[in-house]
Amino acid sequence: MTALKRILAGFSPVAIGLGITMSVSYGTMFYSFAVLAPAIMAEFGWSRTLVFGSFSVALLASAIFAPLSGRVMDRLGGRVVLSVGTVLASLALAAMFFVGTPIAYLAALIAIEAMATFVQYEAGFTAMTQIRQGKARAAISAITLIAGFSSTVFWPLCSFLLEHFTWQQVYLWLAAINLTVCLPIHLSLPRHEASLNPAAAAQETPLPEPLAGRDRTVALSALALSFSAAGFAVVAVQAHLPRLLLETGYSVAAAATVGAMIGPFQVGARVVEVLFGQSRHPLWTALAGNGALLAGTALMFAFVLGMPAAIAFAAFFGAGQGLAHIIRGAVPLYLFGAQGYGKLTGNLGFFRILVTASAPFAIAWISDLGGNRLGIAAIAAAGLLAFLPVIPLLRYASRQQAGKATAR
């Protein structure tokens, strides 16, 4: 398959639409928090522990909804769930306008993060899997490639809005953006029984025979550990990178530059996956992506060496973060098949969110207890735990590829 056909196999109108909605969903419901949190603390005089701890609790509470989201997606289909989820998510964002107490703030955050499970990546991947009737790997890569620009768009956008409006009004803007952009796209999705782009789906390789019995149990356990550890590392860095750089001695401008570099490397890794990764089992992408994530987290120890080390960190961490979402969507699809995909990814999401939710608070507590180097060590340990479980799973990639060759 030529490079052009690989690209076209993923970038169908449906995949492009879902890429846009995923970008808006993450921008309004996740990336906005880092920009708006300082304004919330300043207005109410709340501590960093209260503001960020509440966010961790909200992420933790959303874990309860992840399996429910997957089951509902399997039963009702992506069009219904994503559309209803968008309306509820927009209402939850608008509820932040009325926050005035810590309890109300926590309740609104819980509502936002609970609704996020119905409109973000796992839901979008499930919808695409239903539409493509299982042949969704290229589309998943395309969706994450488009959504990789979410932070690039929404961090500056939220900063701009905050210069002209109160943080409460900014949340109203985010609710309006989420509703007006995402709802029409989700309502236009085809029903899960058919695909609007069968020619593009035909370019993809059929799925291998799914794992069963003990192999399935072993693989599920390994993926639960790997996905959870990777999620912890990514969210820990997103929450604490500016602080770690500033406290190491970087200027505000330098810290912002390093943070901005992550996005291009994230998108670059996804481009490479779209062009060259489609012909290989996604477990090899998992090995490369989690290896890059491990290298990036380890390079945080080298921040004291100056900007070259920070740029190297951004390159490796950005690549690992960029591939992480593709891994979460494609690996379960290849190992376990399209049947019950929503329920499966929802269950994996439950464990991942439980662990991920603790990251902002855990790294803050560890850093306060033993210093920033101990906090970095905890992040790097999570990177290692994301990488190691993938290695024994590679035998399944070889087995499935051999089975496909025999079938041909």
N, C-alpha and C positions, 0 to 999 in steps of 0.2 A: 504494500500500500504506500503511495507517495505521501510526502509531507502534507500536501494540499488536501488530499483525501482524509488524512488523519484529523486535520483541523476541521474540515467540513462535517466529519462524522460526529463531532461533538457540538459544534456551534449551530444547532438547529434553532428556529425561532422560539421554541419552547424552552430550550436550555438558556438562551440569551435572556428571555423573560425572567426565568427563575434566578439567573445570576444577578439581575438587577434587583429583584425583590430580596434576595439574600443579603445583598450589599446594603440595602436600605434597612432591613431588619437588624442587622448587626450594628450598623451605624447609629440608629436611633435608640436601640435597647441595650447596647453593650459599650461601644466606644464612647458614647456621649458621657457616660458616668465619670470617666477620668477627667474630663474638662469641667463638668458641672459640680463635682464634689467639693472643690475648694470654695466655690461660691455658697454652697449650702452650709459648710462649716462656718464661713465668715458671717452669714446672716444670723444664724441661731447660736453661734458660739459653741457648737458641738465639737467634741474631740474627734481626732482622726480615728481613734479606736471605734467610736460609735458609728461614724459615717461609713467607714470601710468594713467594720464588723457586721453592720446591717446588710451590706451588699453580699458578704460571704454567707450570711444566714439566708438571704433571698436565693442565692445560687443553690444552697443546700436544699431549700424547700422545693426548688424546681425539679430536683431529682425525682420527687414523688410523681411528677407529671410526665416524665420522659417515657416510662413504659406505657402509660395511658395513651399518650400521643401516638406511639407506634401501633398500638392495637386499633385505635380509632382510624388511623390512616389505612390499615389493612382492610377495615370493614367498610368505610365510607368513601375512600379514595382521596387523592390529593386535592382535587378542585374544591370539594366541600370543606375539608379540614383547614386548608390554607386560607380560604376566603373567610370563614368564620373566625379563625385564629387572628387574622389581620384586624378585623373589627374589634375583637376583644383586646388585642395588644394595643391598639390605638386608644381605646378607652382607658387602659391601665396607664399609658403614658400621660394622658390628659389628667388623670387623678393626681399626679404629682403637683399640679397647680394648686391643689387645695391642702397640701401638707403643711402642718404647723407644729406637730408634736413628734417625738421620736417614734411613738407607736404608729401614728399615721404614715410616717416616712417608711418604716419597716413594712407595713402592710402594702403600700403602693409598690415598693421594690419587689416584694414577693409576687404581687400580681403581674408585674412586668416580666419577671424571669420565668414565672409559670407559663405565661402565654408565649414566651420565646420558644419553648419546646415544640409548639405547634406551627411555627413559621420559619425556623432557622434550619441549619444544614440537614440534620437527620430527616426532618419532614420534607425538605426539598428533594433530597436524594431518594426518599421513598416514592414521592410523586413521580420523579423521573424514571425510576425503575418500573413503576406500574405502566407509565406511558410507553416506554420502550420495551415492555414485556421482558424485562431482565437484561437487555443489551444496553446498559447505561453507563459503562465505565468512561467512555469518551465524553459523554454528556456531563458526568459528575466532575471530570477534570475541567471542562469548559465553565461550568457553574462556579467552581472555586476560583478559576482564573479571573472571571469578571468580578466576583465578590472580594477578591484580594485588594481591590482599590477602596474598600469600605472605609478603613481608617484614614486613608489618604484624602478622601472626600469629607468625611464627617468630623474629624478633629478640627480642621480649619473652619468648616462650616459652623460647628458649635461655638468655636472661639469668636467668630464673627458675630453670630447671633447674640452671644453673651455681652458683647460690647454695646449692643443697641437695645437689649431687652433684659429683664430680670431672668433669673434661672427658671422661675415658675413659668414665665411666658415662653422661654425656650422650649420647655417640655410640651407646651401647646403646639408650637411650631413643629416639633418632632412628631407629635401625634398626627398632625395634619399631613405632613410629608409621608408618613408611613401609610396612612389611609388612602391618600390620593394616588400614590405611585403603585402600591402593592395590590390593592383590592382589584382594580381593573385587570391587571395581569393574571391574578389568581382566578378570577371569574372566567377568564378566557381560556383556561387550560382545558385540553381535551379530556374526556372521561378516561378512566384507567383501563378500559377494555381495548382501546385503540391508540394508534400513534398518528400524529399529523405528519410525521417525517419518516416513513418506512424505508426510504432509500438510504437515508443517513444511518438508520439503525442497522441496515443490512451490511454496512461496511464493517461492523464490529464482529469480533470473533465470538462464536457461541460460548456460553458458560460451560465450564467443566462439570463433571459429576460431583455433586455436593458431598461433603464429608458426613459420615454417620457413626453412630455408636460411640465407642471410646475416643476415636479420633476427633469427633465433633466436640466432646466434652473437654478434651485437652486443649484444643484450639480455642474454644470459647474462654477458658480460664486464662490462657496466655494473652488473648486479645484484651480481656477485661483489665488485666494488670498493665499491659503496654499502653492502652488508650488512656487509662486513668493517670498513669505516671506522666505521660506526655502532656496531658491536659493540665496537670499540676504545674509542670515546668513552664508551659506557655503562659498560663494565667499569672503565675508568680512573677515572671519577667515583665509582663504587661503592667502589672500593678506596681512594681518596685524599681524598674529600670531607671527612670529619671532620678529618683532619690539616691540609688546606689551610685550613679555617675556623679551627681552633684557632691555627695559626701566623700567621693574618692578624689575630688578636686577639679572636676570638669566644670567649665562655665555653662551657664544656661543655654547659650547658643550651641556649644559643642554637644551637650546632652540632647538637645532637640535634633541636631544633625544626625547623631547616631540613631536615634529613634526613627527618624524619617528614612534612613537607609534600609531599615528592615523590610519595608513595603516593597521596594523594587526587587530585592533579592527573593522575597516571597513569591512575587508574580513571576520572576525569572525561572524559579524552580518549577512552577506549574506549567510554564511554556515548554520547558524541556520535557516534562512528563507527557504533555499533549503530543509533542512531536516524535518522541523516541520511546516512551514508556508503554504505549498501547499494545505492542506486540509481546510484552513480557508479563509474567504473572505479577499482580500488584504486591505480592509479598516482597519482591525485590525492590519495589518502590518504598515499601515500609522499612526495609533494611537501610536503604540510602537515606530516607528522610529522618528516621530516628537516629541514625549515625551522625547526620548533620546537626540534629538537635543536641545530641550529647556533646559534640565538639563545640557547639556554640555556648552551651552552659558552662563547660569547662574553661572556655576562654574568658569568662567573666573574672576568673582569678587574675587575669593579665591586665585588667583595666588600669592598674597602677603604672603600666608601661607606656600609657599614652594613647593617642588617637589611632595609630596603626593597629593596635590590639583591639580597640573598640570597633574598628571597621571590619576586622576579621570576624569578631563576634557577630556583627550585624549580618555578614554574608552567610555564615553557617547557621545561625539561629533563624534568620529569615527563610532560608531554604527549608529547614526542618519544619518550621511553623507552616510554611506554604504547602508542604506535602502532607501535613498531619490530617487535614480535612479530607483530602483525596483518599488517604489510607483508611480513614474511618468509614468512608462510603464504599470503596471498591473491594477491600479485603474481605469483609463479611459477605459481600455479594458473590465473590468467586469461591469462597470456601464453603458457604452454606446454601447458596442458590437464592432465587428470587421469591420462592414461596415463604410467606411469613416474614419477609424482610423487615417490614415496619416494626413488628413485635420484637424481632431479634435486635435491631439497632436501638430500639427503645430501652430494652433491658441492659444492653451494653452502656447506653447513655446514662442509665440510673447509677451504675457504679462509677462511671467517669465523673459525673457531676458531683457525686458525694465527695470524692477526693479533691476535685478541682475547686470546689467551693471553699475548702479550708485554706487554699494557697495564700490569698492576700493576708489573712490574719496570721497564719502559721509562720510565714517568712518574717512578718513584722515582729512577732513574739520571739522567734529564734534570734533575729538580729539584735533585738533589745537585750536578750539574755547573754549572747556570746559574741556579738559584733557582726559586722557585715560579712566577714569572711565565712563565718559559720552559716549565715543565711545563704550565701552563694554555694557553700558545700551542700546544703540541703537541696537547692535547685539542681545542682549537678548530679546528685544522687538520684533524683527523680528522672533526669535525662538518661542515666545508666539503666534504671528500671524500665524505661520505655524501650530501650534498645535490646536488652538481653533476651526477653521472651520471644522476639522475632526469629532469632537464630534457629532454634529447634523446629520452628514451623516451616522452614524452607524445604524440608523433606516433602511436605504436602504439595508445595509448588511443583517440585520435580515429578511427584507421582501424578498430579492432575495433568501436567503437560504431557507426560508419557501416555496417560490414558486417552487424551485427545488425539495424539499421534496414532495410537493403535486403532481408534475409531475411524480415522481417515483411511 
